[in-house]
Amino acid sequence: MPRPAPLLTDSPRMRLTVRVLGAVLILFVGADHYYEYSVQEYSLLPTIGTLFLLNFISATAVGVLLLAPLDRIFRRFGNAVLKIAAVSGLGIAASSLAALLVSEQTPLFGFMELNYRTAILVALATEAAAAVCLGLLLLLTLRAGRTAGGSRTPIVEHARPSAGVLS
């Protein structure tokens, strides 16, 4: 009986596609926060304005990092940096999504969104998509590392000669 194809392949092409898509989405999340900060004047809101600016800065840093050739820059630590970037991007997207959902229901740091206008719907969609995409990237990266680590030749310890055997 043929074995069904897995939904998540461990191909490098799939990981690269998910990585680039995640990078673009997290860059959009940051750009959206910067737009709200500067054009919609969220910069005037005491705590929220600062958080929007920090979201923009961190999302931009993570997005650029995800697009960078990490193996060339960090050599043997490239895979670890990729995992850290994926977790960071996932955290940024998920916390932004959670904060937006909370601010629609109750004041958050003294600020409350009042309706699901187009900008809010776009933010919800991109933050959710970025969280899913970067979570998938993390999963694929962890699976690829486990597969690569599992295919190494195990180190065999040499047995010590027993006390009664002369060497």
Residue pairs with C-beta under 8 A, 6 or more apart in sequence:
8 14
8 136
8 139
8 140
8 143
10 140
10 143
10 144
10 147
12 144
14 140
15 137
15 140
15 141
15 144
18 133
18 136
18 137
18 140
19 66
19 82
19 137
20 66
20 67
21 133
22 66
22 86
22 89
22 130
22 133
22 134
22 136
22 137
23 62
23 63
23 64
23 66
23 67
23 89
24 63
25 93
25 126
25 129
25 130
25 133
25 134
26 59
26 62
26 63
26 66
26 89
26 92
26 93
26 130
26 134
27 59
27 60
27 63
27 64
28 126
28 130
29 55
29 59
29 92
29 93
29 96
29 123
29 126
29 127
29 130
30 55
30 56
30 57
30 58
30 59
30 60
30 63
31 56
32 119
32 122
32 123
32 126
33 52
33 53
33 55
33 56
33 59
33 96
34 52
34 53
34 56
36 42
36 52
36 119
37 43
37 49
37 52
37 53
37 56
40 119
42 48
42 49
42 52
43 49
43 52
43 53
45 110
45 111
46 109
46 110
47 109
47 110
47 111
48 108
48 109
48 110
48 111
51 99
51 109
55 92
55 96
58 88
58 92
59 89
59 92
62 85
62 88
62 89
62 92
63 89
65 81
65 85
66 82
66 85
66 86
66 89
70 78
70 79
70 81
70 82
70 85
71 78
71 79
72 78
73 81
74 80
74 81
79 141
79 145
82 141
83 138
83 141
83 142
83 145
86 134
86 135
86 137
86 138
86 141
87 138
89 130
89 134
90 131
90 134
90 135
90 138
92 130
93 127
93 128
93 130
93 131
93 134
94 127
94 131
96 123
96 127
97 124
97 127
97 128
97 131
99 108
100 113
100 120
100 123
100 124
100 127
101 124
102 108
103 111
103 112
103 113
104 112
104 113
104 116
104 120
106 112
113 120
116 124
161 167
